[in-house]
Amino acid sequence: MPDVNDTAPDFALPCTGGETVRLSELRGQTVVLFFYPRDDTPGCTKESIGFSAEHQAFADAGAAVFGISKDSLASHDKFTAKHDLSVPLLSDEHGQVCEDYGVWKEKKMYGKTFMGIERTTVLIDPEGRIRQIWRKVKVPGHVDEVLAAAKQG
């Protein structure tokens, strides 16, 4: 599991809009990765709408923002269209990036144990190093906190 000041694990993932996003190609700019459990669930929807609402503010701060889950690209496309999301979503269907970033965790809900994505946001600096990690994210106020950190450069 990478930590602050580590080099962010590189990846190439399919993105809404039909492109493949490679982290290594984003060097020179700040990158925000928000890992979320599932498309179209209440918390994930609020988080994705929040990042979309501030998409231009992140761009003005020189930061590219991407949401990542294990949902398929087709699911991401439906989710994006349904909620008019402007933030690009990356599909990690095989879960390798979730594993590389240490967000694939054992979770418990209603007395059941299962594996899932722990809501986590990673801020990566222009040199490709992890500047900040938010684990077990609570959605209210989170986007503003990440935006403030991205603006600090």
C-alpha positions as a Markdown table, in Angstrom:
| # | Residue | x | y | z |
|---|---|---|---|---|
| 1 | Met | 0.0 | 0.0 | 0.0 |
| 2 | Pro | 1.6 | 3.3 | -1.1 |
| 3 | Asp | 2.0 | 6.1 | 1.4 |
| 4 | Val | 2.6 | 9.9 | 1.3 |
| 5 | Asn | 5.8 | 10.8 | -0.5 |
| 6 | Asp | 5.8 | 7.4 | -2.4 |
| 7 | Thr | 5.7 | 7.4 | -6.2 |
| 8 | Ala | 2.1 | 6.8 | -7.2 |
| 9 | Pro | 1.6 | 3.4 | -8.9 |
| 10 | Asp | 1.3 | 3.9 | -12.6 |
| 11 | Phe | -1.7 | 2.5 | -14.5 |
| 12 | Ala | -3.6 | 2.6 | -17.8 |
| 13 | Leu | -7.4 | 2.4 | -17.5 |
| 14 | Pro | -10.3 | 2.9 | -19.9 |
| 15 | Cys | -12.1 | 6.1 | -19.3 |
| 16 | Thr | -15.6 | 7.5 | -20.0 |
| 17 | Gly | -15.3 | 9.2 | -23.4 |
| 18 | Gly | -13.5 | 6.3 | -25.0 |
| 19 | Glu | -9.9 | 7.2 | -24.0 |
| 20 | Thr | -7.3 | 5.3 | -22.0 |
| 21 | Val | -5.8 | 7.3 | -19.2 |
| 22 | Arg | -2.2 | 6.6 | -18.2 |
| 23 | Leu | -1.0 | 8.2 | -15.0 |
| 24 | Ser | 2.5 | 8.5 | -16.4 |
| 25 | Glu | 1.2 | 10.7 | -19.2 |
| 26 | Leu | -0.2 | 13.2 | -16.6 |
| 27 | Arg | 3.2 | 14.1 | -15.2 |
| 28 | Gly | 3.5 | 17.9 | -14.9 |
| 29 | Gln | 0.1 | 18.4 | -13.4 |
| 30 | Thr | -1.6 | 17.6 | -10.1 |
| 31 | Val | -3.9 | 14.5 | -10.2 |
| 32 | Val | -6.7 | 13.6 | -7.9 |
| 33 | Leu | -7.9 | 10.0 | -7.8 |
| 34 | Phe | -11.1 | 9.3 | -5.9 |
| 35 | Phe | -11.8 | 5.6 | -5.4 |
| 36 | Tyr | -15.4 | 4.9 | -4.7 |
| 37 | Pro | -17.3 | 1.6 | -4.1 |
| 38 | Arg | -20.1 | 1.6 | -6.8 |
| 39 | Asp | -21.8 | 3.7 | -9.5 |
| 40 | Asp | -25.2 | 5.1 | -8.6 |
| 41 | Thr | -25.3 | 4.4 | -4.9 |
| 42 | Pro | -26.1 | 7.3 | -2.6 |
| 43 | Gly | -22.7 | 8.2 | -1.2 |
| 44 | Cys | -20.9 | 7.6 | -4.5 |
| 45 | Thr | -23.4 | 9.7 | -6.4 |
| 46 | Lys | -23.0 | 12.6 | -4.0 |
| 47 | Glu | -19.3 | 12.4 | -4.2 |
| 48 | Ser | -19.2 | 12.2 | -8.0 |
| 49 | Ile | -21.6 | 15.1 | -8.3 |
| 50 | Gly | -19.5 | 17.1 | -5.8 |
| 51 | Phe | -16.3 | 16.5 | -7.8 |
| 52 | Ser | -18.2 | 17.3 | -11.0 |
| 53 | Ala | -19.5 | 20.6 | -9.6 |
| 54 | Glu | -16.0 | 21.7 | -8.8 |
| 55 | His | -14.4 | 20.3 | -11.9 |
| 56 | Gln | -13.5 | 23.7 | -13.3 |
| 57 | Ala | -12.1 | 24.9 | -10.0 |
| 58 | Phe | -9.8 | 21.8 | -9.9 |
| 59 | Ala | -8.8 | 22.6 | -13.5 |
| 60 | Asp | -8.1 | 26.2 | -12.6 |
| 61 | Ala | -5.8 | 24.9 | -9.8 |
| 62 | Gly | -4.0 | 22.7 | -12.4 |
| 63 | Ala | -5.5 | 19.5 | -11.2 |
| 64 | Ala | -7.0 | 16.6 | -13.2 |
| 65 | Val | -9.7 | 14.7 | -11.3 |
| 66 | Phe | -10.7 | 11.0 | -12.0 |
| 67 | Gly | -13.1 | 8.7 | -10.2 |
| 68 | Ile | -12.2 | 5.0 | -10.1 |
| 69 | Ser | -14.3 | 2.0 | -9.3 |
| 70 | Lys | -14.5 | -1.6 | -10.4 |
| 71 | Asp | -17.7 | -0.9 | -12.4 |
| 72 | Ser | -17.6 | -1.5 | -16.1 |
| 73 | Leu | -17.3 | 1.3 | -18.6 |
| 74 | Ala | -20.9 | 0.8 | -19.7 |
| 75 | Ser | -22.0 | 1.3 | -16.1 |
| 76 | His | -19.8 | 4.4 | -15.8 |
| 77 | Asp | -21.4 | 5.8 | -19.0 |
| 78 | Lys | -24.9 | 5.3 | -17.7 |
| 79 | Phe | -23.9 | 6.8 | -14.3 |
| 80 | Thr | -22.3 | 9.8 | -16.1 |
| 81 | Ala | -25.4 | 10.4 | -18.3 |
| 82 | Lys | -27.9 | 9.9 | -15.5 |
| 83 | His | -26.2 | 12.5 | -13.2 |
| 84 | Asp | -24.7 | 14.8 | -15.9 |
| 85 | Leu | -21.2 | 14.2 | -14.4 |
| 86 | Ser | -18.3 | 16.2 | -15.9 |
| 87 | Val | -15.6 | 14.3 | -14.0 |
| 88 | Pro | -14.1 | 11.4 | -16.0 |
| 89 | Leu | -14.6 | 7.9 | -14.5 |
| 90 | Leu | -12.0 | 5.1 | -14.9 |
| 91 | Ser | -13.0 | 1.4 | -15.0 |
| 92 | Asp | -10.8 | -0.9 | -12.9 |
| 93 | Glu | -12.8 | -4.0 | -13.6 |
| 94 | His | -10.0 | -6.4 | -12.8 |
| 95 | Gly | -9.2 | -4.5 | -9.6 |
| 96 | Gln | -5.4 | -4.3 | -10.1 |
| 97 | Val | -5.3 | -0.5 | -9.5 |
| 98 | Cys | -7.5 | -0.8 | -6.4 |
| 99 | Glu | -5.0 | -3.4 | -5.1 |
| 100 | Asp | -2.0 | -1.3 | -6.1 |
| 101 | Tyr | -3.4 | 1.7 | -4.2 |
| 102 | Gly | -4.5 | -0.4 | -1.2 |
| 103 | Val | -8.1 | 0.5 | -1.3 |
| 104 | Trp | -9.5 | -3.1 | -1.9 |
| 105 | Lys | -10.3 | -4.0 | 1.7 |
| 106 | Glu | -12.4 | -6.3 | 3.9 |
| 107 | Lys | -15.5 | -4.5 | 4.9 |
| 108 | Lys | -18.5 | -5.2 | 7.1 |
| 109 | Met | -22.1 | -4.2 | 6.7 |
| 110 | Tyr | -25.2 | -5.5 | 8.4 |
| 111 | Gly | -23.1 | -8.2 | 10.1 |
| 112 | Lys | -21.7 | -9.5 | 6.8 |
| 113 | Thr | -18.0 | -9.4 | 5.8 |
| 114 | Phe | -17.1 | -8.8 | 2.2 |
| 115 | Met | -14.4 | -7.3 | 0.0 |
| 116 | Gly | -14.9 | -3.9 | -1.5 |
| 117 | Ile | -13.4 | -0.5 | -2.2 |
| 118 | Glu | -12.8 | 1.7 | 0.8 |
| 119 | Arg | -13.7 | 5.2 | -0.2 |
| 120 | Thr | -10.3 | 6.8 | -0.6 |
| 121 | Thr | -8.9 | 9.9 | -2.3 |
| 122 | Val | -5.3 | 10.3 | -3.4 |
| 123 | Leu | -3.6 | 13.6 | -4.3 |
| 124 | Ile | -0.6 | 13.2 | -6.6 |
| 125 | Asp | 1.8 | 16.0 | -7.3 |
| 126 | Pro | 3.2 | 17.0 | -10.7 |
| 127 | Glu | 6.3 | 14.8 | -10.2 |
| 128 | Gly | 4.1 | 11.7 | -9.6 |
| 129 | Arg | 4.5 | 11.5 | -5.9 |
| 130 | Ile | 1.6 | 11.0 | -3.5 |
| 131 | Arg | 1.1 | 14.3 | -1.6 |
| 132 | Gln | -1.9 | 13.3 | 0.5 |
| 133 | Ile | -4.3 | 10.4 | 1.1 |
| 134 | Trp | -7.7 | 10.5 | 2.6 |
| 135 | Arg | -8.9 | 7.1 | 3.8 |
| 136 | Lys | -12.4 | 6.1 | 4.9 |
| 137 | Val | -13.7 | 9.3 | 3.3 |
| 138 | Lys | -16.9 | 10.8 | 4.6 |
| 139 | Val | -18.6 | 12.6 | 1.7 |
| 140 | Pro | -19.8 | 15.8 | 3.3 |
| 141 | Gly | -17.2 | 18.5 | 2.9 |
| 142 | His | -14.6 | 16.2 | 1.3 |
| 143 | Val | -14.5 | 17.8 | -2.1 |
| 144 | Asp | -13.8 | 21.2 | -0.6 |
| 145 | Glu | -11.0 | 19.7 | 1.5 |
| 146 | Val | -9.4 | 18.1 | -1.5 |
| 147 | Leu | -9.8 | 21.3 | -3.6 |
| 148 | Ala | -8.1 | 23.3 | -0.9 |
| 149 | Ala | -5.2 | 20.8 | -0.8 |
| 150 | Ala | -4.9 | 20.9 | -4.7 |
| 151 | Lys | -4.8 | 24.7 | -4.6 |
| 152 | Gln | -1.8 | 24.6 | -2.3 |
| 153 | Gly | 0.3 | 23.3 | -5.1 |
